[in-house]
């Protein structure tokens, strides 16, 4: 409608998909006709069938080619269905006290629409260059593969892949249930120490990167090299935002284990996106927000205090689990924390840690001995899910879970709470940005991406950070890490003060002493803590002088 000159952004808008998602989170899809047929009247599908039959009979491909008198009954039924679903949902919204959440979702719809209209700019020359480079590398990898196998075959056809591996005497560790034949998934290939397995996964990854990202970027970019993707606020059961046409949120920064750092083209995808002239991109990312939410729900004082003191929670977990908080053990501690958050269970966690069940159980015992409220919380969530059949977060959003899936309750609470925080932030940030030229371009998980004119940077960023750190309905502090990207989204730089790490304060006690004291429950020593403004940034937290230098 907006592209046709009809602007409804100032109207009271309510999307039936968003509305229905609040009361039914497990529908296969939320199409208007399907919901109307299922919950209102089976006859709602008749008008669509008649219209499509007419279009087939007269070989019409688009609705605008259909005469008005023919399409009118279809339109009327759509309007009736929309009103009918609204009347069906609202009593349930009121019964479950979801009015506040519905108000938030309505505001999010408008905020996301604004981001869609603004769009994000790509560097077309860069994208085309990456396209060609990846095509060349794919050809090179195929040549290497064929040389080892001894003949040319189609790497997109599973049967030909099976034959190639069979000829080399390589077997899969998995069988495809439907066909009872060997599977050659990424997980299988990772277990095979052979250059053919590595080359095949590299080729698959390169093809996916090229088609899912670079090809799509050019397809969806307009003549002004701007992509206007579609955001979906009701696309996931956890209420997390999603994105399509194209899915920019999936533009990864993670290393692919099948590539060296130099070869890994996936990490370069974000380089396709650039700021408009006179602007830079800024990323404002909540630090360890999921663990903070977990600590708050569990009312685990030591974890909450660790965040209040600005400590690294994964280092703290490593100290508890392994007696050491550095490097390798910190990485393993991170696996433990996220294993808990996502309900991996003992088997899954042991696999992630590369450890035995017995050793993993001993690690978990040490964790829960030090953080007993965490275990109490997790057990209580599972008990509630099993007895009642559903769990809800502090905004009232529900997730219905069968008994055998009750372990997913903790993950839902954390993910949905993070989603509500992000939706609240999107609305509040858009409000404070109204007097400025800065635009909110998109969100990626727990991060907001802004496009900021250089002259507004030192004013806008502290305002946005303040909004994102308000933490509605939480008792644990949130911290927002701030990065900036002067040339392209892949070239990250920190805006935080190097002395205080963006906290704005310094203390008389080192991080190591604070962590050790908290680990040992030595609150008498912690009372000697003194805080004072950072000697470098004077409490401002960020170094905006780099913006002036870059823009000079």
N, C-alpha and C positions, 0 to 999 in steps of 0.2 A: 504493500500500500504506500509506503514511504517513497518508493521509487516511482510510483504513479502520481506523486504529488499530494498524497493524503497523509498528513502528519497527525498521529494520534498520541504522541508522546506526552501531551499535557492532559489527556483524558484519563478517566478512572478505568484502567485496563486490568482484566483478570483472565489468565489463560486457563482453559479447562484442564489441560494436561497438568499444570502446576497445582491446580485446585484438587484434582482427583488423586494426585500422587500423595497428598497429605493424608488421605484416609485409606488408600489402597496402594501399598508399596510393592505388591507382588504380581501386578498384571503383566501379561506377556508383552503387550504394547498398549499405548494410550491413545490410539486413533479414535476420533470422535464417533465414527459410525460403529466401531466395535463396542465401545463403552455404552453407546445408546441402545444397541441391540441387546446387550447383556443385562443392563440395569434398568432400562426404561421400557422398551417395546421392540419385539423382534421385527416389526414392520418397518423400522427405521432404515433397514438395508434395501428395501424395495426400490426406493427412488433412485438410488445409485445404480442398481442393476438395470433399471429401465433406461437410465441415461447412457450407460456404457453400451447397452445393446443398440441404442439409436446411433451412437457414434461409430460403432462397428459397421452398422448397416450402411451408413452414408460415408464411411471411410474418413471420419473427422478425427484429427489427432489432438486438438487442444480445445478446451472449454469455450474459448472466445469465438470459436467457429460454430457453436451450437446456437440455434435461434432462441431468443429470449423466452418465448412461451414454452419451449421444451425444457429449458434448464431451470425455469422458475420453481417447479415442484421440488426439485433437488435442493435448491437454495433454501426454500421454506423449511424443509425437513432438517437441514443443517441448523437453522436458527432455532427451531423447536428443540432439537437435541441439545444445543448449547444451554438453552434456558432450563431444560429438564434436568440436565446433569448438575447445574448450579443448585437447583431446588433439592436435588437428591443429596448433594454434599453438605450444604450449609448446616442442616440440623446436626450432622455428625461433627462438623467443625466446632459448633457451639458445645455439643455434649462433651467433647474431649478438650475443650478450652484451648483451641488452636487459633483463636482470633489474632493473637499477637504474631504468631508465626505466619499466618496468612498475610497480615499487613506487611511483614518483612518481605515475603516472597513477591508481593505486588510491586514493592519498591525496587527489588532486585531486577525484575523484568525490565523496568525503565532504564535502570543503570546499565544493564547488559546491552540493551538496544543502543544506547549512546556509544558504547564501545564498538559495537558492530558498525555503526555508521562512520565512526572515525577511521577504523581500520589501521593496519600496520603496513609500513612500507618495506618492499624488498629491493635488493640490489640485483636487477635483472642480469647484468653482465656477470656478476659473481655466480648466480644460479646456473646460467648457461655454461659457464666454465666448469662448474662442479659436475654438471650433467655429463659433459664430454669426458672429463677426467675419470668419472666412475665407469662410464661405458668402456673406456680404454682398459681400466683395471680389470673389469669383468672379463674382457676378451683375453687378457694376460692370464688370469686365473684359470679360465677354461683351457687354454693351451697347456698349462702346467698339469692340469687334471687329466686331460686326454693322453698326455705323454706317459703318465704313470699307469693309467688303466690300460692303455694300448690301443684304444679306439675312441671315436667320437660318439657321444650319446647325449640325450636330452636331459639336462639337469632339472627340468621342471616336471618330468614324468617319474613317478615313484617306482613303477615296475622296472624301468631302465636303470634307476639308481640301485635297486635291489640286485639286479643282474651284475652290475659293475662291482658292487661290494662282494657278491658271491664269488666272482671270478678272482678276487684278491684274497679269498679265504677269510673275509671279515664278517662277523656275525653281530646282530643287534641284540641288545639286552631286553628289548620290549617287543611284544606282539600286538598288532592292531586287532582289537576284539571282533570287529565286524568281518574282517577278511581272514583272520587267523594267519596273517603274514607279518613279516618283520617290519617294524616301524623304524624310521630314520629321522627322528626328531632332533631338535637342538640338544636336548638332554642326553640322548643316545650318542650323538656325535662327540659330545664333550667327554664321554667315557672311553672313546677309542683313540689310542695313541698311534695315529697313522696320518700321513700328510693328505691323503684323499679325504678323510673326515674333516680336517681343517679347511681344505680348499672348498669343499662343498658348502660348509656353513658360511665361509667368507663370501662365496658367490650369492648364496641366498640373502645374506645381510646386505650386500651391495645392491642387489636388485630391489630389495624392499626400500632401502634408503633413497634410491633414485626415483622409484615410482610413487611411493607414499609421500615423499617430501618434495624433491626438486621438480618432478613432473607436475605434481599437484600445485605447487607454488605458481608455476607459470600458467597453468590452466585457470586458476582462480584469480590471478592478479588482473586488475583493470589496465587500461591504457596509461594510467598514472602510476602504475607499478604498486598499487595499494591493494592488499587483500582484506576483504570484509568477511571474515569467517562467521559461522553461526555458533552461538553459545547456547547451551542447554542447561537450565537450572533444575530440571526434573528428570535427568537422564540416568541417575544412579540411585540405588536403594539407600545409600548413606547420605544422600543430598549433596554430594560433591558435584561441582560444576564440571561439565564436559564440553567438548568443542568439536566441530566438524566443518568440512568444506573450506579449507582443509583442517586437519587436527593439529594445530600448532602446539597445543599443550604437550604432545608426545615428542616434540623435538628434543632429543635427549642430550644430556651432558655426560652420560655414563660410558665408561670404557667397555668395549666388547672384548671378552677374553680371547676371542679367536684372532685378534689383530694386535700388532704392536701399536704403540701410541701414535707413531707416524702414519701408519696405514689406516687407522680407524677414522673413516670418513664420517661416521655417524655423529661423532663429537663436533663436527664442523657445521652441522645443519643450521644451528642458530645464527651462524654467520651470514645467512641469507637476509636477515632482518636488520634494517638500519633506521636511525632516526631521521626525521625530516630536517631540512636545513635550519640551522640556528638552535637545534635541540639536541638533547642526549637522552638515552634510555636509562631508566632507573629501576632497579629491582629491590623491592622491600619484602623481606622474607622473615616470617616468624621463626625464631630459633627454637628447635626441638619442641614444637608446639604440641605434638601428639603425646610426648612423654609428660609434658606439663599438665595436660588434661588428665592423663592417667593418674598422676600424683594427686591432683585435686579431687578427682572422684574417689580415689582410695583413701584420701585424708592421711597420706603417709607423710608425716611431719618432716622426716629427714630429707625426703625428696623435694618437698616444697621449700624447705630452708636452703637446700643446695641451689635452687633457682634464685631465691632471694639474695644469696651471696654471689650470684653470677658465676657459679661453678659449672664445670663440664659434667653433665649427668652421666655420660658414658664412661668417663674416667672414674667417677664415683662408683659406678656399677662394677667396673673392672677391679677396683680396689676391694670391693666386697667379695666378688666371685673368685678372683685369682690372687689377691694380695698385692697386685701391681697395676698401676693405672696408665702405663705408657704403651705406645705403638701397637704391637700385635694384640696384646690383651685388651686394649681399648676397642679395637675393631671387633674382637670376639664378644665383648660386653655389649656392643651395639646390636649384634645379632641376637643376644639374649633378650634385650629390652624389646626389640621389635617382634621377636618370636612370641613374647608374652602378649603384646598388643594385638597381634593378629591371630592368636589362638593356634599356634603351630602344634602344640602338644609335645610330649617328650621325644617321640620318634622324629618329628619334623625338625625340632630344635637340635637333636643330636646330629642329624644330617647336615644342617646348616653350619654347625660348629665343627663338623668332621671328627666327631668324638663318639665314644661308646655310650650306650644307654646308661650304664652305671656311673660313668664320669659326669655325664650331663645331669643326671639326677642329683649327684653330690653338689654340683655347681648351683642347681636350682634350690637345693636345701639351704645352702649358704645365703643365697639371695633372699629367700623368704624368711630366714631366721633374722636377718638384719632389717628387712622391710615386711614385718608381719601383717600390716594392714593391707598390703598389696594382695596377699593371698586371701584374706578375709573378703575383700572387695570382689575379687574374681569368683570366688565360690558363691557369694551372695547373688551376683548377677546371674550365674548359671542356675542357681536355685529358683530365682524369680522367673526366669525364662521357662524352666521346666514346669513350674507350678501354674503359671498364668498364661504362658504361651507367647508373651511379648515383653519387650522392654522399651522404655522411652528415655530420651535425653531431657535436659533441663528446659528445653524449648517446647517439649511436649511431643516431639516427633517420635513415632513408634516404629518398631520393627518386629514383625511376627516371625517366630522361629519354632520349628518342630523340636521335640525333645532331643533328637540326635544332632541338632545343629545349635544347641544352646550355648556351646562354647564360643559361638560367633557374637554373643551379646556384648562382650567387652570391646571387641573391635568396632561394632556398630556405635556404641556410646562415644568412643574416641573419635572415629571418623566423622560421625554426624555432628558432633560438637565442633570439631574443626571446621566443618562445612558451614554451620550456623555462624561461627565467628567470621569466616571469610565473607559470607553474604552480608552480614552486618557491616563489615569493613567496607565492602564495595559501595553500599548505600551511603555510609557516612563520609567516605572519601570523596565520592561524587558531589556530595553537598558542599564540602569545604572547598572543592575545586571550582565552583561556579564563577567566582570573580576572576579566575586565572585562565591562562591559555593552555595550561598543562592538561593532558588527557590521560585517562586510565585506558590502556590498550587491551590488556587481557590479564587473566590470572592463570598461574601454573601451580597447582596443588596448594601450597601455603604461601605463595608469593604473588605479589601484585607488580605488574610491569607498567610503568608510567613513561610518557614521552614529555619531557620537561624543557621548556625554553631556558637557555643558560641564565638569563636575567632573573628567572623565578626560582632557581634551584635552592638557594639558601633560605628562601621564605617558605616554599611549598613543602619541601621534604620534612622539616621538623613538624609541620602541621599534620602531614599524613602519618608520620611515625606516632605522634601523640594519639591519633585516632585508632591506629592499629594496636596500640598497647593498652587500650582501656579495659579489655578483658571482661565484657559483660557476663554475668552469671558465674564467674570463676573467682576463686580466692587466691589463685597462684598468679604471680606476675608474668606478663608476656614481654618478650624482648624482640625487637625488630632489627634484623641485620640489614644494612643498606649497601648496595653496590651500584656502580654506574657503568655505562657502556657508551663511550664517546663516539665510536665509529660503527660498531656492529654488535649484535646481541651475544656473540660468542667471546667477545674480548672484555672479560670482567675485571673491574677494578673496585677496590674498597673505598668508601667515603668515610669510614669510621676512623676516629682518632687512634693512632698507632700506640699511644701510651696506655689508654684505658680500655681499648677495644670497643668503643661505642657505648660504654656504661656511663661516662660522664663523671665518674668518681674514682678515687683511689682509696686504699685502706692501709692501715699500719701492719696488717698481717698478709703474708703471701698467700696465693691461691693454694699452694701445697699445704701450708699450715691450716688453712681454713678447712680444706677437704679432710685432712687427717683428723682434725678435731671433731668434725661432723661425723666422720666414720666411727670414731670412738665414743660418740655421744658426750663429748666433753664441753657441755654448754657453759661451764664456769669459765673456761678459756675463751669461748666465743663471745662472752660478755665484755672481754677486753677490746673487742673490735671497735675501731674508730674509722669513720668515713669522712672524706673531705673532697672538694671539687678537684677534678683532674688538673694537674699542674700545667699540662700542655693545652688542652682545649677549653680550660676554665669552666668545665661542666656542660659545654655545648654539644659534646659527644661526636660531632662530625667536623671534618676538615673541608670546608667549601672553597678554600683558596685554590685547590686544584681545578675547580670549574673555571675560575677567572683566568688561570694560566692556560688551560686548554682552549678557551674561547678567544684568547688574545690574538 
